[in-house]
């Protein structure tokens, strides 16, 4: 894993925390807990964290460096 992978996973974990905090706010009819929180959580679980795990950067060809 390189720095980009770890950064994407860290952003995903941060989005998870934000999503769960939004989910916990206010009454059950709160628009933030009904719409924003599920969208943020789905974005983190389905896009950002898997992208951080599966991302492969460009590999430099050692023959080109000579």
C-alpha positions in Angstrom: 0.0 0.0 0.0 1.2 3.5 -0.8 0.3 6.9 0.6 -2.6 7.3 -1.8 -4.3 4.1 -0.6 -3.9 5.1 3.0 -5.3 8.5 2.3 -8.3 7.2 0.6 -9.0 4.7 3.4 -8.6 7.5 6.0 -11.0 9.7 4.1 -13.4 6.8 4.0 -13.2 6.3 7.8 -13.7 10.1 8.3 -16.8 9.9 6.1 -18.1 7.0 8.1 -17.7 9.0 11.3 -19.5 12.0 9.8 -22.2 9.7 8.5 -22.9 8.1 11.8 -22.8 11.4 13.6 -25.4 12.8 11.1 -27.5 9.6 11.6 -27.5 10.2 15.4 -28.6 13.8 15.3 -32.1 15.0 16.0 -35.4 13.3 15.8 -36.1 10.4 13.4 -37.9 12.8 10.9 -34.8 15.0 10.6 -33.8 15.4 6.9 -30.1 15.1 7.7 -30.6 11.7 9.4 -33.0 10.5 6.7 -31.2 11.6 3.5 -27.7 12.9 4.0 -26.4 10.3 6.5 -27.3 7.3 4.3 -25.8 8.9 1.2 -22.6 9.7 3.0 -22.4 6.2 4.5 -23.1 4.5 1.1 -20.4 6.7 -0.5 -17.9 5.7 2.1 -18.7 2.0 2.2 -19.3 1.4 -1.5 -16.9 3.8 -3.2 -14.1 5.4 -1.1 -13.0 2.5 1.1 -13.0 -0.1 -1.8 -11.2 2.3 -4.0 -8.6 2.8 -1.3 -8.1 -1.0 -1.0 -8.1 -1.8 -4.7 -6.3 1.2 -6.1 -3.0 0.4 -7.9 -0.8 3.3 -9.0 1.2 3.5 -12.1 4.1 1.1 -12.1 7.3 2.5 -13.4 9.1 0.3 -15.9 12.7 -0.2 -14.7 13.9 -0.6 -18.3 12.7 3.0 -19.1 14.9 4.5 -16.4 18.2 3.3 -17.9 
